[in-house]
Amino acid sequence: MKTPFDQFRDLANELTKELSKEMKKYQDKEAPRTSGEAELNRHIRGAEKEALSVERLVERQKALLEELATKRDDAKQMADKRYEQTELAKKAGEEKLAERAALESKHYGEQYRYFEGLIDEGTRELDALERRALEMRLKLDEMQNKRYEFAMRQNMDMLKGALDQIFGADTSKSHPFTEEEEKKESAPEESVDSVDEDDFEAKLKELERRFKQD
C-alpha cells in the first residue's frame, strides 16, 4: 500500500513529465512567425498550470508534515505518560493496570517511531518537490522570456515589410541611387571627359601641322 508520500511522489513525477512534454513540444517545433506568439502563449499557459500544481503539492506536503509532527509529539507524550503510569501501578501492586498501561506505552512508542519515519521520508520528498518546483519555475521563466524574442522578430518583420513596400522586394538593392542610376548619372561626365580629350588631341595636331609648314 502506498503511503501519502508515495502518492505525492507519483503525482509530482507525472506533473513534471507533463511540463517537460510541453516544453519539448515547443523547443522541437519552429512555430510560424505569424502564429509564433500565440503558440508560445499556449505552451506557457500549460506550463503555468503544471507549475502551480507542483507548488500546491509543496504546500500540501508542508501541511501534512505539520500534522504528522503533531501526531508524533502526541504519541511520544502518551508513551511517556503510560510508561510512568506502568511504574506507578507496579509499585502499587496493580498488575492488571500495570499490564494495560505497559501495552499502551508500547503502542504509543511504536506510533512515535512510525510517525518519525514518515516525517523523515516526507522531509526528503519535500526537498525534492521544492527543487522540482524551482526548476519548473526557472524553465517557465525561460519560456516567458521568449516573448521578447517573438516581439523583436515580429517587429523586424513589420519593418522589413515596410521597407519592401518603399524600396522594392529586395531591400539590399533598394537604395534611392541604384547602380544603373549611378551609371546614368556618371555617363555625362564620361562624355565631357571624352570631348576634352578629343579637343586636346586636335590642338596638338594643329600645332604639329603649323610647325611643318614653317
N, C-alpha and C positions, 0 to 999 in steps of 0.2 A: 504493500500500500504506500502510495506516495505521500510524503509529508507536505505541508503547505509550502515549504521552501523548494521542494522538487517541482511543485506546480508553478511557483514563481519563476523558477529557472527555465522551465519549458516554455512558458509564455514569453519571457524575455528573449529567449532564443528565437522564437517564432517572429516576434516583432522586429528583432534585429535583421532577420533574414528578409522580411518584407521591405524594410528600409533599404537594405543592400540591393534588392532587386530593383527598386525604384531608381536608385542612383545609377546602377549599371545600365538600365534601360536608357537613361538619359545620356550617360557618358559614351555608350556604344553607338548612339544614333546622332547623326548630324542633322539637326532639325532645320527645315527650310527657313530662310530669313524672314519670310512673311508671317510664319506661324511660330517662330522660334521662341518668342517671349511667352506666348500662350502655352506652348508645350512645357517650357521651363516652369511656369507658374503652376501647372498641373502637377508636375513632379514635386515641387516644393510643398504644395498642399498635402500631398500624400506623405511626404517625409515629416512634415509638421505633425500630422496625425499620429504617426508611429512614435515620434519622439515624445509627444505628450503622453501617450500610453505608457511608455517606459518611465517617464517622470512620475506618473501616478503609481506605478508599481513600486518605485523607490519610496514614495510617501507611505504607501500601504505596508511596505516591509518595515519601515521605521515604527509605524504604529503597532504592528504585530510584535515587534521586538520589545516594545514598551509593555505590552500586555503580558508577554512571556516573562519579562523581568519581574513584574508584579506577582505573577503566579509562582515564580521561583522563590522570591523572598517570602511569600506567604507559606510555601511548603517548608522552607527552612525554619521559619518561626514555629510552625506546628510540630515539626520533627524535634526541635529542641525542647519545646514545651512538653510533648508527650514523653520524651526521654526523662526529663526531670520528674514528671508525674509517675513514671515507672519506678524510679528510685524511691520516691516517697511511699508508693504503695508497697514496695518490697519491705521497707523498713517498718511499715505499719502491719505487715503480715497479711495484706490483702493480695493474695496470689492471683486470683482471677482478674482483679482490677489491674494489677501489675502486668499480667499477660496481655490483656487487651491494650493497655497503654503502650506496651513494647511493640505490639503488632502495628499499631497506628504510627508509632515513631518510625518504624522501618518503612512503612508505606510512604510516609511523607518524605523520608530521606531519599527513597527511590524517585519520587516525583521531583525532588530538588535536583537530583543528578540528571534526570531526563530533561527538565527544562533548561538546565545549564548547558547540556549538549546541544539542544535546539538553538539556544541563543548563540553559541559559538558558531554553529553551522549557518545560522541566519545572518550573523555579522559578516561572515565571509561572502555570503551571497549578496548582501547589501553593498559591500565594497565592489563586487563585480558589476552589480547593476549600476552603481554610480559611475563607474568607469565607462560602461556602455552608454549611459545617458550623456556623459561628457563627449564621447566620441561621436555619437549621433548628432549632438548639438553643433559640434565643430564641422561635421560634414554638411549639416544643414546650412551653416553659415557660408560654407564654400558655394553651395548651390544658390543661396540668396545673393551672393556677390556676383554671380554670373549675370544678374540683371543689368549690372553696369556694362558688362561686355556687350550684351544684346542692345542696350540703349546706344552705345557707341557705334556698333556696326550698323544699326538701322539709321542712325544719323548720317553716317558716311554714305550709306546707300542713297539716302534722300539728297545729300549734297552732290553726289556723282550724277544722279538723275537730273538735277537742276543744271549742272554744268553741261551734260549731254544735250539738253534742250537748247542751251545757249550757243555752244560751240560745235555741236555735232556729236555723232555717235562715238568717235574716237577722240577723247579729250586730250590725249597726248599730242595730237597734231592739230589741235583746235585753237592755237594761238591766233589772235587777230591778224598777225603777219605770218602767213604760211610761206613755205619755201617757194611756191610758184609766184606768190605776190612779191616776195623779195627779189626774185629774178626779174619780174616785170618792172619793179622799182629801179633795179640796177641797170636795166637794159639801156635807158637813155644815156647814162653815164658812160657806158662802153662805147656808144655811138659817138659821143663827144670826143672821147679819147682817140677813136679811130680817125675822126676828121682832123684833129690836131696833128696826128702823126702824118697823114697824107699831105697836109699843108707844109709841114716841116720838110718832108722829102722834096716837095715841089720847089721850095725856095732854094734848097741845096743844088738841085739840078739846074735851076735858073742861073745860080752863081757860077756853076761849072761851065755852062754854055757861054756866058758872057766872057769868062776868062779865056776860053778857047778862041773866041772871036778876036780878042785883043791880041 
